[in-house]
């Protein structure tokens, strides 16, 4: 019976992981289709409408499309079960995907900043810019509505599946919506106010680039911490110690080691128990502690508890 029960748990875990992977694939595919349509629209509108800001926005959508592909590839890798070479699973592939998305955003942000600044410098030196066309303005409006809707859909699914990569991709969609808002203001202002205000188009692109870079840094920072084995926050480790101390007959949690592995965590802790206690009783207490830690951090949490006799 024990063997059958254990096999049942494995099958249930595989079904959950398979469902999660399919969910991530679905939400990412929806995003990739929208991004493919938008990047075509933006490049066509930017070229026909003589809008540098819209072309820059198109490059941003292209980066969105590329990161969708990254999420699709890495979600499959992260969903692979534990094997002989990966004792803690493949969760960090998802962290790596998030890092790639963040770096892509940062590159796009700097690219848009450079392009916009070059145009502004050209105007300051007496040069002229082409006035953007109405087609570029309407392309920006369509992008705002589409990307904000895509952000709301993706962020809900990312939280549902506890996927850092999907959540990061959602923020990539939001940054594109913000980019398009700035683009719409710049293009609209240049059209309504005349040729003397055409410079509003690249200025809008510059403003948007700072928003994009900010989002990129917010994505990259925690990923670097996780890949460099940064511990869970002190407040969380304190909660883990409190869980250990709350169990009767268990004391002195020490050598606590914690870390994130993609969408789940790993906890390794040494505790002290009565050296004369039966192994069966030791195991029961550790099971209670493990269950409470998983309730705190999630059911996929990996927990190792080492017994030591009380001094």
C-alpha positions in Angstrom: 0.0 0.0 0.0 2.8 2.4 0.8 4.4 1.9 -2.6 1.0 2.4 -4.3 0.4 5.6 -2.3 3.9 6.9 -3.1 3.3 6.2 -6.8 0.0 8.0 -6.6 1.6 11.1 -5.1 4.2 11.1 -7.9 1.4 10.8 -10.6 -0.5 13.6 -8.9 2.6 15.9 -8.8 3.2 15.2 -12.5 -0.4 16.1 -13.4 -0.1 19.3 -11.4 3.2 20.2 -13.2 1.8 19.2 -16.5 -1.3 21.5 -15.9 1.0 24.3 -14.8 3.2 23.9 -17.9 0.2 23.9 -20.2 -1.2 27.0 -18.5 2.1 28.8 -19.0 2.2 27.8 -22.6 -1.3 29.0 -23.3 -0.9 32.4 -21.8 2.5 32.9 -23.5 1.1 31.8 -26.9 -1.7 34.3 -26.6 0.9 37.0 -25.8 3.1 36.0 -28.7 0.2 36.2 -31.3 -0.7 39.7 -30.0 2.9 40.8 -30.1 3.5 39.5 -33.6 0.4 41.4 -34.9 1.5 44.6 -33.0 5.1 44.6 -34.1 4.0 44.4 -37.8 1.4 47.2 -37.2 4.0 49.4 -35.5 6.7 49.0 -38.0 4.3 49.7 -40.9 2.7 52.7 -39.1 6.1 54.0 -38.1 7.5 53.9 -41.6 4.4 55.2 -43.4 3.8 57.8 -40.6 7.4 59.0 -40.4 7.5 58.4 -36.6 10.8 57.6 -34.9 8.9 57.0 -31.6 6.6 54.4 -33.3 9.5 52.6 -34.9 11.1 52.5 -31.4 7.9 51.2 -30.0 7.9 48.5 -32.7 11.4 47.4 -31.6 10.0 47.1 -28.1 7.2 44.9 -29.4 9.8 42.8 -31.2 11.6 42.3 -27.9 8.3 41.2 -26.4 7.8 38.6 -29.1 11.4 37.3 -28.5 10.9 37.0 -24.8 7.6 35.1 -25.4 9.7 32.5 -27.2 12.2 32.5 -24.3 9.4 31.8 -21.8 8.0 29.0 -24.0 11.4 27.3 -24.2 12.4 27.8 -20.5 9.0 26.9 -19.1 9.4 23.4 -20.6 12.9 23.1 -19.2 11.8 24.3 -15.7 8.9 21.8 -15.7 11.2 18.8 -16.0 11.2 16.5 -13.0 14.1 15.9 -10.6 16.8 13.7 -12.3 20.3 12.4 -11.4 22.0 15.6 -12.4 19.4 18.0 -10.8 18.6 17.0 -7.3 16.6 20.2 -6.7 14.8 20.1 -10.0 15.1 22.6 -12.9 13.3 25.6 -11.3 16.2 28.0 -12.0 15.6 27.8 -15.7 12.6 30.0 -15.0 14.8 32.4 -13.1 17.2 32.4 -16.0 14.3 33.2 -18.4 13.3 36.1 -16.2 16.9 37.4 -16.2 17.0 37.2 -20.0 13.7 39.1 -20.2 15.1 41.8 -17.9 18.3 42.2 -19.9 16.3 42.4 -23.1 14.2 45.1 -21.6 17.2 47.0 -20.5 18.8 46.8 -23.9 15.5 48.0 -25.5 15.3 50.9 -23.0 18.8 52.1 -23.8 18.2 51.7 -27.5 15.1 53.9 -27.4 16.9 56.4 -25.2 19.8 56.6 -27.7 17.5 56.9 -30.7 15.4 59.7 -29.0 18.4 61.6 -27.7 20.0 61.5 -31.2 16.9 63.0 -32.7 16.7 65.8 -30.1 20.4 66.7 -30.5 19.7 66.9 -34.3 16.9 69.4 -33.7 19.1 71.4 -31.3 21.8 71.7 -33.9 19.3 73.1 -36.5 18.2 69.9 -38.1 14.7 69.0 -39.0 12.5 66.0 -38.3 9.6 64.7 -40.4 6.2 65.3 -38.9 4.5 62.0 -37.8 1.4 60.9 -39.6 -2.0 60.1 -38.1 -1.6 56.4 -38.8 1.2 56.3 -36.2 -1.0 57.9 -33.6 -3.8 55.3 -34.1 -1.3 52.5 -34.0 -0.2 53.8 -30.6 -3.8 53.8 -29.3 -4.4 50.3 -30.5 -1.1 49.2 -28.8 -2.1 50.8 -25.5 -5.4 49.0 -25.4 -4.0 45.7 -26.5 -0.9 45.6 -24.3 -2.7 46.8 -21.1 -5.3 44.1 -21.7 -2.5 41.5 -22.2 -0.8 42.7 -19.1 -3.9 42.2 -16.9 -4.5 38.7 -18.4 -0.9 37.6 -18.1 -0.3 38.9 -14.5 -3.3 37.0 -13.2 -2.2 33.8 -14.9 1.4 34.3 -13.7 0.3 34.6 -10.1 -2.1 31.6 -10.5 0.8 29.4 -11.7 3.4 31.0 -9.4 5.6 31.6 -12.4 8.3 34.4 -12.1 8.9 34.2 -15.9 5.3 34.8 -16.8 5.0 37.6 -14.2 8.1 39.2 -15.7 6.6 38.8 -19.1 3.4 40.6 -17.9 5.5 43.5 -16.8 7.1 43.5 -20.2 3.6 43.9 -21.6 2.9 46.8 -19.2 6.2 48.5 -20.1 5.1 48.3 -23.8 1.7 49.9 -22.9 3.6 52.7 -21.1 5.8 53.1 -24.1 2.8 53.4 -26.4 1.2 56.0 -24.1 4.3 58.2 -24.3 4.5 57.6 -28.1 0.8 58.6 -28.5 1.4 61.8 -26.5 4.5 62.6 -28.5 2.9 61.9 -31.9 -0.4 63.6 -31.0 1.4 66.7 -29.8 3.6 66.9 -32.9 0.5 66.5 -35.2 -1.7 69.0 -33.3 0.9 71.7 -32.5 2.7 71.7 -35.9 6.2 71.3 -37.3 7.8 73.4 -34.5 6.8 70.7 -32.0 7.8 67.6 -34.0 10.6 67.2 -31.4 7.9 66.0 -29.0 8.0 62.6 -30.8 11.6 61.7 -29.8 11.2 63.4 -26.4 8.3 61.1 -25.6 10.5 58.1 -26.6 13.2 59.3 -24.1 10.7 59.6 -21.3 9.4 56.1 -22.0 12.9 54.6 -22.1 13.4 55.5 -18.4 10.2 53.6 -17.4 11.4 50.6 -19.4 14.9 50.6 -17.8 13.3 50.9 -14.3 11.2 47.8 -14.9 14.2 46.0 -16.3 16.3 46.7 -13.2 13.4 45.5 -10.9 13.3 42.2 -12.8 17.1 41.7 -13.0 17.9 42.4 -9.3 16.0 39.5 -7.6 17.1 37.1 -10.4 20.8 37.8 -9.7 20.2 37.3 -6.0 18.5 33.9 -6.6 21.2 32.7 -9.1 23.8 33.7 -6.6 22.1 31.6 -3.9 20.7 34.5 -1.8 18.8 33.4 1.3 15.1 34.1 1.8 14.3 37.3 3.6 15.2 37.5 7.3 11.5 37.8 8.2 10.7 34.5 6.4 13.7 32.7 8.1 12.4 34.0 11.5 9.0 32.5 10.7 10.7 29.1 9.9 12.5 29.2 13.3 9.3 30.0 15.1 7.6 27.0 13.4 10.4 24.8 14.7 10.3 26.2 18.2 6.5 25.8 18.3 6.7 22.0 18.1 6.9 20.4 21.6 10.2 18.6 22.2 12.0 20.4 19.4 14.3 23.3 20.0 17.4 25.3 18.9 17.0 25.6 15.1 20.4 26.3 13.8 22.5 26.1 10.6 19.4 27.3 8.7 19.9 27.5 5.0 17.3 28.8 2.6 17.1 29.7 -1.1 14.7 30.2 -4.0 14.6 27.7 -6.9 12.4 29.4 -9.5 8.8 29.1 -8.4 9.6 27.2 -5.2 12.0 27.3 -2.2 14.4 25.0 -0.4 14.9 24.9 3.4 17.7 23.0 5.2 17.7 23.3 9.0 19.3 21.5 12.0 17.2 21.0 15.2 17.7 19.4 18.6 15.5 16.7 20.1 15.6 14.3 23.0 18.3 11.8 22.2 16.3 9.0 23.9 13.2 9.6 21.8 12.2 6.8 19.4 13.1 7.4 15.8 9.4 7.0 14.9 8.5 10.0 17.2 11.4 12.0 15.8 10.0 11.4 12.3 6.5 12.4 13.3 7.7 15.7 14.7 9.8 16.5 11.7 6.8 15.7 9.4 4.7 18.2 11.4 7.4 20.9 11.0 7.8 20.1 7.3 4.0 20.4 6.7 3.9 23.8 8.5 6.9 25.1 6.5 5.2 24.0 3.2 2.0 25.7 4.3 4.1 28.9 4.7 6.2 28.7 1.5 4.1 26.5 -0.8 3.5 22.8 -1.3 6.5 22.4 -3.7 9.0 23.5 -1.0 11.9 21.2 -0.5 12.5 20.7 3.3 15.4 18.9 4.9 15.4 18.6 8.7 18.5 17.2 10.5 18.1 15.8 14.1 20.7 16.3 16.8 20.5 15.2 20.4 19.8 18.0 23.0 22.8 19.2 24.9 
